[in-house]
Amino acid sequence: MRASATLVTMGLALVLGACGDMAVEAGGGVAPDASQGDTSADAGLSDVVFPGDDVNEQDSGPLPDVPTEDSVAPDVRTLSLKEDPVFLVPGAVAERREIALSATHAAWVERDAPGEPERLMLWALDGASEPVDLDAPYLTQPRQLVLTPTWLFYVDDRYGDPDVFGVRLSDGADVAVVTKPGAQEHPTAVGSLVAWQDCRLCVEGQPQVPAIYAREMTGGSEARVTDGVEPERRPAFGTLADGQEVTLGWLSGATSVAALVDDAETVWDVAFDVDSLALASGKLVWRASKSIINPDSMIPSDVFITDAVTGATSSLSLHGHVEPTLDGAPTASGSRVAWIESIPGAPAEQRRVRMVDLADGGAEPVQTVTQLVGLSQARLGPNHLAVTAPRPDNDGLSDLWILPL
């Protein structure tokens, strides 16, 4: 592995270090992949002002009065919690996708039927109330949701290309986090601190070199976190080093993963092209990009872990003997990590979700979900594992299935 540092990355590391031992749960993209956090995270971040140009801080459009998360009335479109012996399933019948989790709530994208307008929904995971429509305006294709106790961040194309927006849960305000030219996507967040992959400097016809930016939403300006010549992609908040302090990681170039360690950027070179990342319990968990050179030479999209201290890499999944398309991007919360993987010898639509606890070594899954057919997305929260899968009783449209842990 190799190490380098910049003033910006060092500053961000110090900000994250201010979280101390709050044991903030965090996650990413995709993503990547979703993040979670304790509300105490905001206390250590609220006074931070990043250097750099201000971004568009205006609301993304007029918004009617929206009740707060704690005082919402039931949505008239919903019915009651569906009865399921294993999973929590939100009420009503709708097409649902793009789920995100915090310690107490789930958020997702929903529409009544294909072609109908989409909406952002919020639901308390205790099942005591109905899902609530957040009434975010001008949605075109909301995706890549990230939920914290205070914010729901997401990507949308309402201005013609991907930008990052946020719904402040205290008052329902929909705010433009960043709307620069080029694509801003794959947000990750902890508390009110959000980071994303930014391609504002990508020039048409030239190699695409995205960078990582971040912004503290309680009054801070945006800052560029990375300044290298390599493409920096897919940021993810999570835990490294002592397993308690929240830090930021990302993909560096085609075959490296990076993270802030001891106030500096540290880069680990790995043997495969990588396309997603999660941080959990001192480990960098990443997925190798799938590649098919010819029918007899396939590189499957397996999930690997790299130890942040030793740099040693090992495999969490190995499917060289099956079609290399089915292992999903890893999702993490605390010391747990989960992903969708193929089942050897089973049809393509037969997939399972595996979850392991890296604090216990992660050798064997602590949870395996195989009850659902056609799994398409998995997200981990501090207390729940959520997946999307088709509903046979709703013309095969996707719905949410949330497993208490």
C-alpha positions in Angstrom: 0.0 0.0 0.0 1.1 3.6 -0.5 0.2 6.8 1.4 -0.2 10.4 0.6 -1.9 13.4 2.2 -3.4 16.8 1.3 -4.5 19.7 3.4 -8.1 19.0 2.4 -8.0 15.4 3.2 -6.3 16.1 6.5 -8.9 18.7 7.4 -11.7 16.2 6.6 -10.0 13.6 8.7 -9.8 15.9 11.7 -13.5 16.7 11.2 -14.4 13.0 11.2 -12.1 12.4 14.2 -14.1 14.9 16.2 -16.8 12.3 16.2 -14.5 10.4 18.6 -16.0 7.4 20.3 -19.6 8.2 19.5 -19.8 4.9 17.7 -21.6 6.5 14.8 -23.0 4.0 12.4 -22.3 4.9 8.8 -22.4 3.5 5.3 -22.5 4.3 1.7 -23.1 4.0 -2.1 -23.2 3.3 -4.7 -23.7 3.6 -3.4 -22.8 3.5 -3.9 -24.4 1.7 -1.5 -26.8 3.8 2.4 -25.5 5.3 5.7 -26.8 5.4 9.2 -25.9 7.4 12.3 -26.7 8.4 15.8 -28.1 11.9 16.2 -25.1 12.7 18.4 -23.0 12.9 15.2 -24.4 16.4 14.4 -22.9 17.8 17.6 -19.4 17.3 16.4 -20.0 18.5 12.9 -22.3 21.5 13.2 -19.6 24.2 13.4 -17.4 22.9 10.6 -16.9 25.2 7.6 -15.0 23.6 4.7 -12.8 25.7 2.5 -13.8 26.1 -1.1 -16.5 27.6 -3.3 -20.0 27.8 -2.0 -22.5 25.5 -3.8 -26.1 26.2 -4.7 -27.7 26.2 -1.3 -31.2 27.3 -2.4 -34.2 25.1 -2.1 -34.8 23.1 -5.2 -38.3 24.4 -5.6 -41.4 25.7 -3.7 -42.6 23.2 -1.1 -45.9 23.1 0.6 -46.1 22.8 4.4 -44.6 19.5 5.3 -45.1 18.1 8.8 -42.1 16.8 10.6 -41.2 13.2 10.8 -42.6 13.0 14.4 -45.9 14.6 13.6 -47.0 13.2 10.3 -50.5 12.0 9.5 -50.9 8.6 7.7 -50.7 8.7 4.0 -54.1 8.1 2.4 -52.5 5.7 -0.2 -51.4 3.3 2.5 -53.3 0.6 4.3 -51.7 -1.4 7.1 -48.5 -3.4 7.8 -48.5 -6.5 5.6 -48.5 -9.7 7.7 -45.3 -11.6 7.2 -43.8 -14.2 9.5 -40.2 -13.1 8.8 -40.0 -9.6 7.2 -41.5 -6.2 7.9 -43.2 -5.1 4.7 -44.7 -1.6 4.3 -48.5 -1.4 3.9 -50.4 -0.9 0.6 -49.5 -2.2 -2.9 -47.0 -0.2 -4.9 -43.8 -0.5 -6.9 -40.9 0.2 -4.5 -37.1 0.4 -5.0 -34.0 2.2 -3.8 -34.2 1.6 -0.1 -32.1 3.3 2.6 -32.0 2.6 6.4 -31.1 4.5 9.6 -31.3 3.1 13.1 -35.0 3.8 13.3 -36.4 4.5 9.9 -36.5 3.3 6.3 -36.8 5.4 3.1 -37.5 4.4 -0.4 -38.7 5.4 -3.9 -42.2 4.5 -4.6 -44.8 4.8 -7.4 -48.3 3.3 -7.8 -47.5 1.7 -11.1 -44.9 1.8 -13.9 -45.1 5.2 -15.6 -46.7 6.9 -12.6 -45.0 9.8 -10.7 -42.4 8.7 -8.2 -42.3 9.8 -4.6 -39.9 9.6 -1.6 -41.3 7.8 1.4 -40.2 7.6 5.0 -41.4 4.9 7.5 -40.7 4.3 11.2 -39.4 0.8 11.5 -41.4 0.1 14.7 -44.4 -0.2 12.4 -46.5 2.0 14.6 -47.4 4.5 11.8 -47.9 4.4 8.1 -45.3 5.4 5.5 -45.2 9.2 4.9 -44.8 10.9 1.5 -42.0 13.5 1.9 -43.5 15.6 -0.9 -40.1 16.3 -2.6 -40.9 18.4 -5.7 -39.9 17.9 -9.3 -38.6 14.4 -9.0 -37.5 12.8 -12.3 -35.5 9.7 -11.4 -34.6 9.7 -7.6 -32.0 7.1 -6.7 -29.0 6.3 -4.6 -30.7 7.1 -1.3 -28.8 7.7 1.9 -30.6 8.1 5.2 -29.3 9.5 8.5 -31.4 10.6 11.5 -31.5 14.1 10.2 -31.3 13.9 6.4 -32.4 11.9 3.4 -29.9 12.4 0.6 -30.5 11.3 -3.0 -29.5 11.8 -6.6 -31.9 13.2 -9.2 -31.8 14.5 -12.8 -34.2 17.3 -12.6 -31.7 19.8 -14.0 -30.6 17.6 -16.9 -27.8 15.6 -15.3 -27.2 13.8 -11.9 -27.1 16.2 -8.9 -27.3 15.5 -5.2 -30.3 16.7 -3.2 -31.3 16.4 0.5 -34.6 16.4 2.4 -34.1 17.9 5.9 -36.2 15.6 8.1 -36.9 18.3 10.7 -39.1 20.4 8.4 -39.3 18.5 5.1 -37.3 21.1 3.1 -35.9 19.7 -0.1 -32.4 21.3 -0.6 -30.0 21.2 -3.5 -26.7 19.9 -2.0 -24.7 20.4 -5.2 -25.9 21.2 -8.8 -22.6 21.9 -10.6 -22.2 20.9 -14.3 -21.3 17.3 -14.9 -22.5 14.3 -12.8 -22.6 14.5 -9.0 -23.6 11.1 -7.7 -23.0 8.2 -5.2 -23.6 10.2 -2.0 -22.6 8.8 1.4 -23.4 10.5 4.7 -23.0 10.5 8.4 -25.2 12.9 10.4 -25.4 16.0 8.3 -22.0 15.5 6.6 -22.3 14.3 3.0 -19.7 13.3 0.5 -20.2 12.4 -3.2 -18.4 11.5 -6.5 -18.2 14.7 -8.6 -17.4 14.9 -12.3 -17.6 18.7 -12.7 -14.0 18.7 -14.1 -14.6 16.0 -16.6 -14.2 17.3 -20.1 -16.2 15.9 -23.0 -13.9 13.8 -25.2 -11.3 13.5 -22.5 -10.7 10.8 -19.9 -13.3 11.0 -17.1 -11.5 11.9 -13.9 -14.1 12.3 -11.1 -13.1 13.5 -7.6 -14.6 13.3 -4.1 -16.2 16.3 -2.6 -17.9 16.8 0.8 -20.2 19.3 2.5 -21.4 19.9 6.0 -25.1 20.7 5.7 -25.4 22.7 8.9 -23.9 25.9 7.4 -20.7 24.6 5.7 -19.4 25.1 2.2 -18.3 22.3 0.0 -14.7 21.1 -0.2 -12.8 18.9 -2.6 -11.4 16.0 -0.7 -9.2 14.3 -3.3 -6.8 16.1 -5.6 -5.1 13.2 -7.5 -4.9 12.6 -11.2 -6.5 9.2 -10.8 -10.3 8.9 -11.0 -11.6 8.9 -7.4 -15.0 7.2 -7.1 -17.7 5.7 -4.9 -17.1 7.4 -1.5 -18.2 5.5 1.6 -18.3 6.5 5.3 -17.5 3.7 7.8 -15.2 2.5 10.5 -11.5 1.7 10.2 -8.5 1.6 12.5 -10.0 1.4 16.0 -13.4 0.4 14.7 -15.1 3.3 16.4 -14.1 6.6 14.6 -16.0 7.3 11.4 -13.8 7.9 8.4 -14.2 8.3 4.6 -13.1 5.8 1.9 -13.3 5.7 -1.8 -12.1 3.9 -5.0 -8.8 5.3 -6.4 -8.1 4.6 -10.0 -9.2 1.2 -11.4 -7.4 -1.2 -9.0 -7.1 0.6 -5.7 -9.1 1.4 -2.6 -8.4 4.4 -0.4 -9.3 5.8 3.0 -8.3 8.5 5.5 -6.2 6.8 8.2 -4.4 8.8 10.9 -5.2 12.1 9.1 -3.7 11.0 5.8 -4.9 9.4 2.6 -3.8 5.7 2.5 -4.2 3.7 -0.7 -4.2 -0.1 -1.0 -3.4 -1.6 -4.5 -5.5 -4.7 -5.1 -5.4 -7.3 -7.9 -8.7 -6.6 -9.6 -10.7 -3.7 -11.1 -13.1 -2.6 -8.3 -16.5 -1.0 -8.6 -17.9 -0.6 -5.1 -16.7 -0.2 -1.5 -17.8 -0.4 2.1 -15.9 0.2 5.3 -16.5 -2.0 8.4 -14.6 -2.9 11.6 -11.1 -2.2 10.3 -11.7 -3.7 6.9 -12.2 -2.4 3.4 -14.9 -4.5 1.7 -15.0 -4.2 -2.0 -16.4 -5.9 -5.1 -14.3 -6.9 -8.1 -15.7 -5.7 -11.4 -17.1 -8.5 -13.5 -15.2 -9.1 -16.8 -15.8 -11.7 -19.5 -12.8 -12.0 -21.9 -14.3 -15.0 -23.7 -16.8 -17.7 -22.7 -14.0 -19.9 -21.2 -12.3 -17.1 -19.3 -14.6 -15.3 -16.8 -13.7 -13.1 -13.8 -16.7 -13.1 -11.5 -17.8 -10.1 -9.5 -16.7 -11.5 -6.1 -16.6 -9.7 -2.8 -13.2 -9.3 -1.0 -12.0 -7.8 2.2 -8.7 -5.9 2.7 -7.3 -5.4 6.3 -6.7 -1.7 6.9 -3.6 -2.5 9.0 -1.8 -5.3 7.3 -3.1 -4.8 3.7 -3.9 -8.5 3.5 -6.8 -9.3 1.1 -9.1 -12.4 1.3 -12.3 -13.4 -0.4 -15.7 -13.3 1.1 -17.2 -15.0 -1.9 -15.7 -17.1 -4.7 -17.8 -18.0 -7.8 -15.3 -18.8 -10.5 -17.5 -21.7 -11.6 -20.7 -19.8 -12.1 -21.9 -17.0 -14.3 -20.1 -13.8 -13.1 -22.9 -11.4 -12.8 -24.7 -11.9 -9.6 -22.7 -10.7 -6.6 -24.0 -7.3 -5.5 -22.2 -4.3 -4.1 -21.4 -4.8 -0.4 -23.3 -2.8 2.2 -22.1 -2.2 5.7 -23.2 -1.0 9.1 -21.0 -1.2 12.2 -19.0 -4.4 11.9 -21.6 -6.2 9.7 -21.4 -6.4 6.0 -23.9 -7.9 3.5 -24.2 -8.5 -0.2 -26.3 -10.4 -2.7 -24.6 -13.4 -4.3 -25.4 -16.1 -6.7 -26.2 -19.7 -5.5 -23.9 -22.2 -7.2 -25.9 -24.4 -9.6 -29.1 -22.4 -9.2 -30.9 -20.4 -11.9 -29.9 -16.8 -12.4 -32.9 -15.4 -10.5 -32.1 -17.5 -7.5 -29.9 -15.3 -5.3 -29.3 -15.1 -1.6 -28.2 -12.3 0.7 -25.3 -13.2 2.9 -24.4 -11.2 6.0 -21.3 -11.6 8.1 -19.9 -9.9 11.2 -16.3 -8.9 10.7 -15.8 -8.4 14.4 -16.2 -12.2 14.7 -13.9 -12.9 11.8 -16.5 -13.1 9.1 -15.7 -16.6 8.1 -19.3 -17.8 8.2 -22.5 -15.9 7.5 -24.4 -14.9 10.6 -27.6 -14.5 8.4 -28.6 -15.8 5.0 -31.8 -14.8 3.2 -33.0 -17.2 0.6 -36.8 -17.0 1.1 -37.2 -14.4 -1.7 -36.8 -14.9 -5.5 -35.3 -12.2 -7.7 -33.4 -10.2 -5.2 -32.1 -6.9 -6.7 -30.8 -4.7 -3.8 -29.6 -5.1 -0.2 -29.0 -2.5 2.4 -27.8 -2.8 6.0 -28.8 -0.6 8.9 -27.8 -0.8 12.6 -30.8 -2.9 13.4 -32.2 -4.2 10.1 -31.3 -5.7 6.7 -33.5 -4.6 3.8 -33.9 -6.1 0.3 -35.9 -5.4 -2.8 -37.6 -8.3 -4.6 -40.7 -8.8 -6.9 -44.1 -9.5 -5.4 -45.8 -12.4 -7.1 -49.2 -11.0 -5.9 -48.5 -7.6 -7.6 -47.6 -8.5 -11.2 -44.0 -9.0 -10.2 -43.4 -5.4 -9.3 -40.6 -4.7 -6.8 -41.4 -4.3 -3.1 -39.4 -3.9 0.1 -38.7 -6.7 2.6 -37.1 -5.6 5.9 -35.5 -8.2 8.2 -35.0 -7.2 11.9 -31.6 -8.3 13.2 
